[in-house]
């Protein structure tokens, strides 16, 4: 069983709506493009956002903020919502999870309803081990901890 966290909207420099972008047909990997190839699911760069938003909704006040970051050659200072504290000594590689067809919502919740990035799933060793047991994945401590 996945522990659902109370939806806690984060304060972000730009009001980004996962709900709106997913409704348009975008998928997680469209923006978090390295999740299937590397350890981290990186946050999208301002250049990636501007691939669409140089023309799409360019007059929207939030898109104007985005364009200002791009014009100043600055990355958007997104505030991470998910992660582990350093003292947990956890490494979480996204790529093997994507290759195993673990849906993103398993660990991140239903982002089709999220109007802003929010913590929907509380990650604990219990939630991770429960999933590993369900999918018959390794339970070796060294697989996740260093």
ZADO-1210 file (C-alpha; in nm, 4 decimals, padded with zeros to 6 digits):
<atoms>
<atom x="00.0000" y="00.0000" z="00.0000" code="UNK" pos="1"/>
<atom x="00.1371" y="00.3401" z="-00.0962" code="UNK" pos="2"/>
<atom x="00.1194" y="00.6045" z="00.1754" code="UNK" pos="3"/>
<atom x="-00.0658" y="00.9045" z="00.0354" code="UNK" pos="4"/>
<atom x="00.0516" y="01.2356" z="00.1721" code="UNK" pos="5"/>
<atom x="-00.1767" y="01.5315" z="00.2204" code="UNK" pos="6"/>
<atom x="-00.1554" y="01.7418" z="-00.0928" code="UNK" pos="7"/>
<atom x="00.0771" y="02.0253" z="-00.0046" code="UNK" pos="8"/>
<atom x="00.1179" y="02.2726" z="-00.2903" code="UNK" pos="9"/>
<atom x="00.4701" y="02.4017" z="-00.3266" code="UNK" pos="10"/>
<atom x="00.5650" y="02.7623" z="-00.3830" code="UNK" pos="11"/>
<atom x="00.7187" y="02.7777" z="-00.7276" code="UNK" pos="12"/>
<atom x="00.8655" y="03.0692" z="-00.9265" code="UNK" pos="13"/>
<atom x="00.6161" y="02.9998" z="-01.2073" code="UNK" pos="14"/>
<atom x="00.2664" y="02.8599" z="-01.1622" code="UNK" pos="15"/>
<atom x="00.3064" y="02.5379" z="-01.3573" code="UNK" pos="16"/>
<atom x="00.0035" y="02.3101" z="-01.3874" code="UNK" pos="17"/>
<atom x="00.0741" y="01.9405" z="-01.4379" code="UNK" pos="18"/>
<atom x="-00.3017" y="01.8937" z="-01.4801" code="UNK" pos="19"/>
<atom x="-00.3201" y="02.1378" z="-01.7708" code="UNK" pos="20"/>
<atom x="-00.0155" y="02.0015" z="-01.9529" code="UNK" pos="21"/>
<atom x="-00.1176" y="01.6361" z="-01.9093" code="UNK" pos="22"/>
<atom x="-00.4679" y="01.7193" z="-02.0365" code="UNK" pos="23"/>
<atom x="-00.3020" y="01.8443" z="-02.3561" code="UNK" pos="24"/>
<atom x="-00.1504" y="01.4995" z="-02.4071" code="UNK" pos="25"/>
<atom x="00.1993" y="01.5556" z="-02.2721" code="UNK" pos="26"/>
<atom x="00.3532" y="01.2678" z="-02.0807" code="UNK" pos="27"/>
<atom x="00.5928" y="01.2775" z="-01.7858" code="UNK" pos="28"/>
<atom x="00.8939" y="01.1908" z="-02.0037" code="UNK" pos="29"/>
<atom x="00.8205" y="01.4813" z="-02.2369" code="UNK" pos="30"/>
<atom x="00.9463" y="01.7204" z="-01.9695" code="UNK" pos="31"/>
<atom x="01.1349" y="01.4918" z="-01.7294" code="UNK" pos="32"/>
<atom x="01.3239" y="01.3519" z="-02.0247" code="UNK" pos="33"/>
<atom x="01.6130" y="01.1820" z="-01.8477" code="UNK" pos="34"/>
<atom x="01.3992" y="00.9683" z="-01.6162" code="UNK" pos="35"/>
<atom x="01.4238" y="00.6679" z="-01.8461" code="UNK" pos="36"/>
<atom x="01.7962" y="00.6960" z="-01.9112" code="UNK" pos="37"/>
<atom x="01.9656" y="00.8231" z="-01.5977" code="UNK" pos="38"/>
<atom x="01.9476" y="00.8134" z="-01.2214" code="UNK" pos="39"/>
<atom x="01.7663" y="01.1454" z="-01.1848" code="UNK" pos="40"/>
<atom x="01.4422" y="01.2626" z="-01.3365" code="UNK" pos="41"/>
<atom x="01.5639" y="01.6120" z="-01.3980" code="UNK" pos="42"/>
<atom x="01.3467" y="01.9178" z="-01.3812" code="UNK" pos="43"/>
<atom x="01.2901" y="02.0653" z="-01.7269" code="UNK" pos="44"/>
<atom x="01.5211" y="02.3389" z="-01.8447" code="UNK" pos="45"/>
<atom x="01.3915" y="02.6811" z="-01.9445" code="UNK" pos="46"/>
<atom x="01.4966" y="02.5990" z="-02.3026" code="UNK" pos="47"/>
<atom x="01.2745" y="02.2896" z="-02.3044" code="UNK" pos="48"/>
<atom x="00.9762" y="02.4922" z="-02.1829" code="UNK" pos="49"/>
<atom x="01.0403" y="02.7573" z="-02.4453" code="UNK" pos="50"/>
<atom x="01.0288" y="02.4984" z="-02.7253" code="UNK" pos="51"/>
<atom x="00.6505" y="02.5294" z="-02.6957" code="UNK" pos="52"/>
<atom x="00.6055" y="02.8544" z="-02.5125" code="UNK" pos="53"/>
<atom x="00.7945" y="03.0775" z="-02.7534" code="UNK" pos="54"/>
<atom x="00.4594" y="03.0760" z="-02.9351" code="UNK" pos="55"/>
<atom x="00.2019" y="02.8965" z="-02.7178" code="UNK" pos="56"/>
<atom x="00.0268" y="03.1201" z="-02.4620" code="UNK" pos="57"/>
<atom x="00.3069" y="03.3758" z="-02.4922" code="UNK" pos="58"/>
<atom x="00.0879" y="03.6557" z="-02.3521" code="UNK" pos="59"/>
<atom x="00.0025" y="03.4617" z="-02.0337" code="UNK" pos="60"/>
<atom x="00.1621" y="03.6332" z="-01.7301" code="UNK" pos="61"/>
<atom x="00.3229" y="03.3082" z="-01.6112" code="UNK" pos="62"/>
<atom x="00.4660" y="03.2413" z="-01.9572" code="UNK" pos="63"/>
<atom x="00.6039" y="03.5949" z="-01.9573" code="UNK" pos="64"/>
<atom x="00.7923" y="03.5046" z="-01.6370" code="UNK" pos="65"/>
<atom x="00.9230" y="03.1962" z="-01.8158" code="UNK" pos="66"/>
<atom x="01.0297" y="03.4048" z="-02.1155" code="UNK" pos="67"/>
<atom x="01.2129" y="03.6459" z="-01.8841" code="UNK" pos="68"/>
<atom x="01.4193" y="03.3584" z="-01.7409" code="UNK" pos="69"/>
<atom x="01.4989" y="03.2473" z="-02.0955" code="UNK" pos="70"/>
<atom x="01.5896" y="03.5983" z="-02.2109" code="UNK" pos="71"/>
<atom x="01.8278" y="03.6341" z="-01.9151" code="UNK" pos="72"/>
<atom x="01.9806" y="03.2891" z="-01.9783" code="UNK" pos="73"/>
<atom x="01.8751" y="03.1761" z="-01.6306" code="UNK" pos="74"/>
<atom x="01.7293" y="02.8447" z="-01.5309" code="UNK" pos="75"/>
<atom x="01.4013" y="02.8452" z="-01.3435" code="UNK" pos="76"/>
<atom x="01.4703" y="02.7962" z="-00.9716" code="UNK" pos="77"/>
<atom x="01.2097" y="02.5207" z="-00.9305" code="UNK" pos="78"/>
<atom x="01.1655" y="02.3960" z="-00.5769" code="UNK" pos="79"/>
<atom x="01.1953" y="02.0171" z="-00.5612" code="UNK" pos="80"/>
<atom x="00.8917" y="01.8462" z="-00.4146" code="UNK" pos="81"/>
<atom x="01.0274" y="01.4915" z="-00.3946" code="UNK" pos="82"/>
<atom x="01.3610" y="01.3770" z="-00.2656" code="UNK" pos="83"/>
<atom x="01.5305" y="01.2127" z="00.0273" code="UNK" pos="84"/>
<atom x="01.7187" y="01.3929" z="00.3027" code="UNK" pos="85"/>
<atom x="02.0960" y="01.3426" z="00.2824" code="UNK" pos="86"/>
<atom x="02.1028" y="01.1553" z="00.6134" code="UNK" pos="87"/>
<atom x="01.8809" y="00.8825" z="00.4632" code="UNK" pos="88"/>
<atom x="02.1722" y="00.7846" z="00.2379" code="UNK" pos="89"/>
<atom x="01.9237" y="00.6880" z="-00.0331" code="UNK" pos="90"/>
<atom x="01.9964" y="00.6747" z="-00.4022" code="UNK" pos="91"/>
<atom x="01.6890" y="00.6489" z="-00.6188" code="UNK" pos="92"/>
<atom x="01.7553" y="00.5654" z="-00.9820" code="UNK" pos="93"/>
<atom x="01.4480" y="00.6446" z="-01.1925" code="UNK" pos="94"/>
<atom x="01.5662" y="00.4604" z="-01.5049" code="UNK" pos="95"/>
<atom x="01.5208" y="00.1001" z="-01.3836" code="UNK" pos="96"/>
<atom x="01.1767" y="00.1861" z="-01.2511" code="UNK" pos="97"/>
<atom x="01.0732" y="00.3338" z="-01.5864" code="UNK" pos="98"/>
<atom x="01.2182" y="00.0303" z="-01.7694" code="UNK" pos="99"/>
<atom x="01.0154" y="-00.1967" z="-01.5367" code="UNK" pos="100"/>
<atom x="00.7011" y="-00.0064" z="-01.6439" code="UNK" pos="101"/>
<atom x="00.6322" y="00.1266" z="-01.2948" code="UNK" pos="102"/>
<atom x="00.3874" y="00.4091" z="-01.3613" code="UNK" pos="103"/>
<atom x="00.5019" y="00.7517" z="-01.2436" code="UNK" pos="104"/>
<atom x="00.1842" y="00.7942" z="-01.0388" code="UNK" pos="105"/>
<atom x="00.2877" y="00.5000" z="-00.8215" code="UNK" pos="106"/>
<atom x="00.5481" y="00.7224" z="-00.6547" code="UNK" pos="107"/>
<atom x="00.4231" y="01.0690" z="-00.7456" code="UNK" pos="108"/>
<atom x="00.0463" y="01.0404" z="-00.7227" code="UNK" pos="109"/>
<atom x="-00.2114" y="01.1430" z="-00.9791" code="UNK" pos="110"/>
<atom x="-00.0606" y="01.4518" z="-01.1362" code="UNK" pos="111"/>
<atom x="-00.3606" y="01.4827" z="-01.3713" code="UNK" pos="112"/>
<atom x="-00.5324" y="01.6488" z="-01.0761" code="UNK" pos="113"/>
<atom x="-00.2372" y="01.8611" z="-00.9586" code="UNK" pos="114"/>
<atom x="-00.2582" y="02.2269" z="-01.0455" code="UNK" pos="115"/>
<atom x="00.0860" y="02.2784" z="-00.8947" code="UNK" pos="116"/>
<atom x="00.3666" y="02.0471" z="-00.7928" code="UNK" pos="117"/>
<atom x="00.2641" y="01.8876" z="-00.4674" code="UNK" pos="118"/>
<atom x="00.3743" y="01.6043" z="-00.2450" code="UNK" pos="119"/>
<atom x="00.1124" y="01.3337" z="-00.2950" code="UNK" pos="120"/>
<atom x="00.3003" y="01.0218" z="-00.1860" code="UNK" pos="121"/>
<atom x="00.5113" y="00.9991" z="00.1290" code="UNK" pos="122"/>
<atom x="00.8185" y="00.7891" z="00.0602" code="UNK" pos="123"/>
<atom x="00.9292" y="00.5656" z="00.3431" code="UNK" pos="124"/>
<atom x="01.1339" y="00.2499" z="00.3505" code="UNK" pos="125"/>
<atom x="00.8028" y="00.0676" z="00.4019" code="UNK" pos="126"/>
<atom x="00.6434" y="00.2066" z="00.0864" code="UNK" pos="127"/>
<atom x="00.9542" y="00.1256" z="-00.1164" code="UNK" pos="128"/>
<atom x="00.9891" y="-00.2261" z="00.0255" code="UNK" pos="129"/>
<atom x="00.6186" y="-00.2931" z="-00.0254" code="UNK" pos="130"/>
<atom x="00.6537" y="-00.2084" z="-00.3923" code="UNK" pos="131"/>
<atom x="00.9769" y="-00.4090" z="-00.4268" code="UNK" pos="132"/>
<atom x="00.8038" y="-00.7103" z="-00.2746" code="UNK" pos="133"/>
<atom x="00.5009" y="-00.6699" z="-00.4996" code="UNK" pos="134"/>
<atom x="00.7189" y="-00.6551" z="-00.8122" code="UNK" pos="135"/>
<atom x="00.9680" y="-00.9138" z="-00.6812" code="UNK" pos="136"/>
<atom x="01.2529" y="-00.6626" z="-00.7035" code="UNK" pos="137"/>
<atom x="01.5660" y="-00.6777" z="-00.4929" code="UNK" pos="138"/>
<atom x="01.5444" y="-00.6136" z="-00.1201" code="UNK" pos="139"/>
<atom x="01.9209" y="-00.5834" z="-00.0843" code="UNK" pos="140"/>
<atom x="01.9912" y="-00.2726" z="00.1234" code="UNK" pos="141"/>
<atom x="02.2795" y="-00.1740" z="-00.1070" code="UNK" pos="142"/>
<atom x="02.0389" y="-00.1420" z="-00.3993" code="UNK" pos="143"/>
<atom x="01.8958" y="00.1792" z="-00.2518" code="UNK" pos="144"/>
<atom x="02.1367" y="00.2853" z="00.0221" code="UNK" pos="145"/>
<atom x="02.5009" y="00.3831" z="00.0049" code="UNK" pos="146"/>
</atoms>
